[in-house]
Amino acid sequence: MPKIVLLAMPGCMGGTVHAALDIFYVANACLQRLHGAALAPGARFEVQLTTAGDAPVQTRSGQTLVPDISLTQIAKADVVLISSILAAESGRAEVAEYLARQQHTVAWIRAQAQSGTLMVSACSGSFLLAEAGLLDGREATTHWFLERIFRERYPKVIYNNQKLLLEYEDLICGGAYTAFNDLLLRLVARFAGREVALLCARLLLLDPSRELQQPFHRLLPGRNHGDAEIKAAQEWLAAHYAERITMEQLAEAVAMGSRNFKRRFKAATGETPLEYLQQLRVEAAKQQLEMTARSSNEVIWAVGYEDISSFRRLFKKLTGITMEQYRKRFGLPA
């Protein structure tokens, strides 16, 4: 079995660290149960906790994580498992400042990868893999809320906003937070076999067949882009999305010419005004499917669409599932 180094970064979500320790503990228990005897050290998952800077780090919720071993003591790991690193609401400046402080750790990650170590990242930990150049030319994912920053910072990476996991022989990266459980089960299956992974999943009530993170996305770009007029336009759309709206009307609402408005809106949000309006309506529909008993058609009309089949296609395109499937997964119990 592999020797796994669990790299806890400053400001990580503690759950991504504790989940790894717990799931590999359960995997070892499952191995012992299946084999019916005590396991030799080499037949068990061995996990050591290390930290950036070789000092205790604080999680996002204020817990202190103390390393078992320092980075400088690790010549070569079999697997390096990188925790999340950033809050989902982090902006460009915060991301840039954080990564600038972690270049020593980035260099260590690059060296481990070059020595043949399997590199694995949880959630926003994929920023460190990308920073080390390990994702160039490959499909990769991260927390969906950080997608735009990730795309802008790493144009050589092929971003995939649908899959929970992207797996290669030498690298695995996972999407937002609980996708880490799927990632850990995948590691158990890779090294201990599918039978052990399925037993772990049953014991922990985990679904080993999840593949998509797209249904969980909140589609809308943020409003902290610094363009006051475009922020006002976003707020106006939030109040009027169910009405008949033309782009000329929207530009007029913020006292801008149509062409200039479209250019600035795209620059600020990464979306055209029409794309943003479509996403706004789909988000409104998702909320109604979650919280009300309205039929799907009634929801479609309520968010400003008259063409039912057109909206259904749009909904599935943006969420990956149908309206009925979305309600079944996220709606309130009857």
C-alpha positions in Angstrom: 0.0 0.0 0.0 1.2 3.5 -0.6 2.7 5.9 1.8 0.5 9.0 1.6 1.6 12.5 2.5 -1.4 14.7 3.4 -0.4 18.4 2.8 -2.5 20.8 4.9 -2.3 24.3 3.6 -3.0 27.5 5.7 -6.7 28.4 5.6 -7.7 25.0 4.3 -11.1 23.5 5.1 -10.4 21.1 8.0 -12.9 18.6 6.6 -10.6 17.8 3.7 -7.9 16.8 6.1 -10.0 14.9 8.6 -11.9 13.1 5.9 -8.7 11.7 4.5 -7.5 10.5 7.9 -10.9 8.9 8.6 -11.5 7.3 5.2 -8.0 5.7 5.1 -8.6 4.5 8.7 -11.8 2.9 7.6 -10.1 1.4 4.5 -7.5 -0.3 6.7 -10.3 -1.7 8.9 -12.1 -3.0 5.7 -8.9 -4.6 4.5 -8.4 -6.3 7.8 -12.0 -7.5 7.9 -11.8 -8.9 4.3 -8.5 -10.6 5.0 -9.5 -11.8 8.4 -6.1 -11.1 10.1 -3.9 -8.3 11.3 -2.3 -6.5 8.4 1.4 -6.1 8.0 2.6 -2.5 7.9 3.2 -2.6 4.1 -0.4 -3.9 3.5 -2.0 -0.8 5.2 -2.5 2.7 4.0 0.0 4.9 5.9 -0.8 8.6 6.1 1.5 11.4 7.5 0.4 14.9 7.9 2.7 17.7 6.7 2.1 21.5 6.3 3.4 24.3 4.2 6.2 26.0 6.1 6.6 22.9 8.4 4.7 24.7 11.2 1.2 24.2 12.6 -1.5 25.7 10.3 -5.0 27.0 11.0 -8.0 25.8 9.1 -10.6 28.1 7.7 -12.7 27.5 10.9 -9.8 28.2 13.3 -8.6 24.6 14.2 -4.9 24.1 14.5 -3.3 21.2 12.5 0.1 20.0 13.7 2.3 18.2 11.2 3.7 14.7 11.8 6.6 15.4 9.5 8.2 18.4 7.7 8.4 18.8 4.0 12.2 18.8 4.1 12.1 15.3 5.7 10.1 13.8 2.8 12.5 12.5 0.1 9.7 11.0 -2.0 6.1 10.1 -1.3 4.0 7.5 -3.1 1.0 9.9 -3.0 0.8 13.6 -2.1 -2.7 14.6 -1.2 -3.2 18.4 -1.2 -6.0 20.0 0.9 -8.2 22.8 -0.2 -6.4 26.2 0.1 -8.8 29.1 -0.5 -12.3 30.2 0.6 -14.8 29.9 -2.2 -15.4 33.7 -2.0 -11.8 34.6 -2.6 -11.1 37.3 -5.1 -8.3 37.6 -7.7 -6.1 39.7 -5.4 -6.5 37.3 -2.5 -5.7 34.3 -4.7 -2.6 36.0 -6.2 -1.3 37.0 -2.7 -1.9 33.5 -1.3 0.0 31.8 -4.1 2.8 34.3 -4.0 3.4 33.2 -0.4 3.4 29.5 -1.3 6.1 29.4 -4.0 8.4 27.2 -1.8 5.6 24.7 -1.4 4.8 24.9 -5.2 8.4 24.1 -5.9 8.2 21.1 -3.6 5.1 19.9 -5.3 6.8 20.2 -8.7 9.8 18.2 -7.5 7.6 15.4 -6.1 5.7 15.2 -9.3 8.9 15.0 -11.3 10.1 12.1 -9.1 7.0 10.0 -10.0 4.7 10.7 -7.1 1.0 10.5 -7.6 -0.3 14.1 -7.1 -3.8 14.5 -5.8 -5.7 17.8 -5.0 -8.9 18.5 -3.2 -11.2 21.4 -4.2 -9.2 24.6 -4.6 -5.9 22.7 -4.0 -5.8 22.3 -7.8 -4.5 25.9 -7.9 -1.2 24.5 -6.5 -1.0 21.8 -9.2 -1.7 24.4 -11.8 0.8 26.9 -10.3 3.4 24.1 -10.5 2.6 23.7 -14.2 1.3 20.1 -13.7 -2.1 20.8 -15.4 -0.9 22.5 -18.6 -2.6 20.9 -21.6 -4.8 18.7 -19.4 -8.4 18.8 -18.3 -8.8 19.9 -14.7 -11.3 21.2 -12.2 -11.5 23.1 -8.9 -14.3 24.6 -6.8 -16.9 25.9 -9.2 -17.0 29.3 -7.5 -13.4 29.9 -8.4 -13.8 28.9 -12.0 -13.3 32.3 -13.6 -10.2 33.1 -11.6 -8.8 29.7 -12.4 -9.4 30.0 -16.2 -7.9 33.5 -16.3 -4.8 32.6 -14.3 -4.1 29.3 -16.1 -5.1 29.6 -19.8 -3.1 26.5 -20.7 -5.3 24.3 -18.5 -8.5 22.9 -20.1 -11.1 23.6 -17.5 -13.9 21.1 -17.0 -16.8 22.5 -14.9 -18.9 19.3 -15.0 -16.9 16.4 -13.7 -16.4 15.8 -10.0 -13.0 14.2 -10.7 -10.3 14.3 -13.4 -8.0 11.3 -13.2 -4.8 10.5 -14.9 -2.1 7.9 -14.1 0.0 10.4 -12.3 -2.5 13.0 -11.1 -6.1 13.4 -9.8 -7.9 16.6 -9.0 -11.4 16.9 -7.5 -14.1 19.6 -7.5 -15.8 21.4 -4.6 -15.5 20.2 -1.0 -17.5 16.9 -0.7 -16.0 15.7 -4.0 -13.1 15.0 -1.8 -15.0 11.9 -0.5 -15.3 10.7 -4.1 -11.6 11.3 -4.7 -10.6 9.4 -1.6 -12.8 6.4 -2.6 -11.1 6.5 -6.0 -7.7 6.3 -4.3 -8.8 3.4 -2.1 -10.1 1.6 -5.3 -6.9 2.3 -7.1 -4.6 0.8 -4.4 -6.8 -1.6 -2.5 -9.4 -2.7 -5.1 -13.0 -1.9 -5.9 -14.3 -4.4 -3.2 -12.6 -2.4 -0.4 -13.8 0.9 -1.8 -17.4 -0.2 -2.0 -17.3 -1.6 1.5 -15.9 1.8 2.7 -18.7 3.6 0.8 -21.4 1.4 2.4 -20.0 1.9 5.9 -19.8 5.7 5.5 -23.0 6.1 3.5 -21.2 7.5 0.6 -22.3 7.3 -3.1 -19.4 5.8 -5.1 -21.1 6.5 -8.4 -21.3 10.3 -8.5 -19.7 11.9 -11.5 -21.0 15.4 -12.0 -20.7 18.6 -9.9 -22.6 20.7 -12.5 -26.0 20.4 -10.8 -24.6 22.0 -7.6 -23.2 25.2 -9.3 -24.5 28.6 -8.6 -24.4 30.0 -12.1 -24.1 33.7 -11.6 -20.8 35.6 -11.6 -20.2 37.8 -8.5 -20.6 41.5 -8.3 -17.3 42.4 -6.7 -15.6 43.3 -10.0 -15.3 47.0 -9.3 -17.5 48.4 -12.1 -20.3 50.3 -10.3 -22.5 50.7 -13.4 -22.3 47.0 -14.3 -23.1 46.1 -10.7 -26.1 48.4 -10.9 -27.2 46.6 -14.1 -26.9 43.2 -12.4 -29.0 44.5 -9.5 -31.6 45.9 -12.0 -31.7 42.5 -13.8 -32.2 40.7 -10.4 -35.3 42.8 -9.9 -36.7 42.6 -13.4 -35.5 39.2 -14.8 -39.1 37.9 -15.2 -40.1 40.8 -17.5 -39.6 41.2 -21.2 -36.2 42.8 -21.4 -34.2 44.2 -24.4 -30.5 44.9 -24.1 -31.2 48.5 -25.2 -33.6 48.8 -22.3 -31.0 47.4 -19.9 -28.2 49.7 -21.1 -30.6 52.7 -20.8 -31.3 51.8 -17.2 -27.7 52.4 -16.3 -27.3 55.4 -18.7 -24.9 53.7 -21.2 -24.8 53.2 -24.9 -25.7 49.7 -26.0 -22.3 48.8 -27.5 -20.3 50.2 -24.6 -22.6 48.5 -22.2 -22.2 45.0 -23.8 -18.4 45.4 -23.9 -18.2 46.5 -20.2 -20.6 43.9 -19.0 -18.6 41.1 -20.6 -15.3 42.5 -19.3 -16.7 42.7 -15.7 -18.6 39.5 -15.5 -17.1 37.2 -18.1 -20.6 36.8 -19.6 -22.7 38.6 -22.2 -25.8 40.4 -20.8 -28.0 37.7 -22.5 -26.0 34.8 -21.0 -26.3 36.5 -17.6 -30.0 36.9 -17.9 -30.4 33.3 -18.9 -28.4 32.2 -15.9 -30.4 34.5 -13.7 -33.6 32.9 -14.9 -32.3 29.4 -14.4 -31.1 30.2 -10.9 -34.6 31.6 -10.1 -36.1 28.4 -11.5 -33.8 26.3 -9.4 -35.0 28.1 -6.2 -38.6 27.6 -7.1 -38.0 23.9 -7.8 -36.3 23.6 -4.4 -38.8 25.6 -2.4 -42.3 25.3 -4.0 -44.7 22.7 -5.4 -45.2 24.6 -8.7 -45.2 22.4 -11.8 -42.2 22.7 -14.1 -44.2 24.6 -16.6 -45.5 27.1 -14.0 -41.9 27.7 -12.9 -40.9 28.4 -16.5 -43.6 31.0 -17.0 -42.8 32.5 -13.6 -39.2 33.2 -14.6 -40.1 35.0 -17.8 -40.1 32.3 -20.5 -42.9 31.4 -22.8 -41.2 28.8 -24.9 -41.3 25.8 -22.5 -39.1 23.5 -24.6 -36.5 26.2 -25.1 -36.2 26.8 -21.4 -36.0 23.1 -20.6 -33.1 22.7 -23.0 -31.4 25.8 -21.4 -31.9 24.4 -17.9 -30.4 21.0 -18.8 -27.5 22.7 -20.7 -26.6 24.8 -17.6 -27.2 22.2 -14.8 -26.6 18.9 -16.5 -29.9 17.5 -15.5 -33.6 18.0 -16.2 -35.9 20.2 -14.1 -37.6 17.1 -12.7 -34.3 15.5 -11.8 -33.2 18.7 -10.1 -36.4 18.8 -8.0 -36.0 15.2 -7.0 -32.4 15.8 -5.8 -32.7 19.2 -4.2 -36.4 19.9 -3.5 -38.1 19.9 -0.1 -39.6 16.5 0.9 -43.3 16.2 0.0 
